[in-house]
């Protein structure tokens, strides 16, 4: 998947294997998009997601809910992310990327639904 121009023009931050990109409990002050590498999302010591697709979004849940980060995001290998320091302004000025984030959220919710059903049963 090609990274849209709006994202590729954002500044890039680099992380080494094992670095925490987002810390649980941290503020929803940035939105990150995977440029390269692989990251895991960890909550209460359990991996809840793996992201390796360029353009994958990180930090969107806490941003949308206006709450602290709900999980740690850790680099599993050397990783680069594009960083939107003013995420709400960025999304408002790039509606196509806002739609992409909404699609990613819907995909993640759809993927989690079978687990929720199993827990309920």
Secondary structure by P-SEA (a helix, b strand, c coil): ccccccccccbbbbbccccccccccccccbbbbbcbbbbbbbccccccccccccccccaaaaaaacccccbbbbbcccbbbbbccaaaaaaaacaaaaaaaaaaaaaaaaaaaaaaaaaac
